[in-house]
Amino acid sequence: MQKACNSLLDYVNGALSEEDAYQFEKHKKDCAYCQEEFDDLMEIMDVLPFAAEPVHPPDDMKARVLPGVEEHQEDERVVSIPNKKKDYKHWVISLLAAGLLFSISGHAYSILSKDKKSGPAETVQVIDQVTRKIDLQGETAGKASAAFIKKDSRMTLVVEAAGLEPLEGEEVYQVWLIEGEQPHRAGSFVTNSNGEGAVSYTIETDRTWEQIAISKEPNATSEAPRGDVMLSSTL
């Protein structure tokens, strides 16, 4: 395993800078280990939304139960999806560990709540709500879908694409949200050998978005579309 492989988890969690994420993408193209491990994670992530019901405890729980945890805001996640395989063992272990931490935290919260009042503790459920889902179309054989997902006051755009043209060198696919005549970056991704890719991006809720588009860009630093628009849709 190469030293660059150590960045796999940070890459998946969106903790790398845009430049580091791009460098890891270049490494992953030629690293069978990273391709296989990332492939396993994507299989698990496909199932997770249907296997868990999200629960959000009150704000004071962090101060009483997890005082050492620092919050981290994740804005953009750059993702490429490799070909799927069947070995889930590595990621299942990681997910079980995360599930154990959640279980312990929830149990501690329940105990502390009973100290403050009688009767069972009440928790506030926050459900992810898909407010809109659309299909993007274009003159290419590729296809893509976009979903706007709301949780509390936060809105996330999730884009999934398939059948896109191969990329070369530093090229990426860039997602744009357009307000009036002004395009805004909304995440970038690279594709696997099947032309599949995906990205999630936290968007501003005080904007009036009119269009969404995916263009092929020469690199991941474009502030405005420079390449061809492959797919698009009105909003």
Secondary structure by P-SEA (a helix, b strand, c coil): ccccccaaaaaaaccccaaaaaaaaaaaaacaaaaaaaaaaaaaaaaccccbbbbbccccccccccccbbbbbbcbbbbbbccccccaaaaaaaaaaaaaaaaaaaaaaaaaaaaacccbbbbbbbbbcccbbbbbbccccccbbbbbbbcccbbbbbbbbcccccccccbbbbbbbbcccbbbbcccccccccccccbbbbbbccccccccccccccccccccccccccccccc
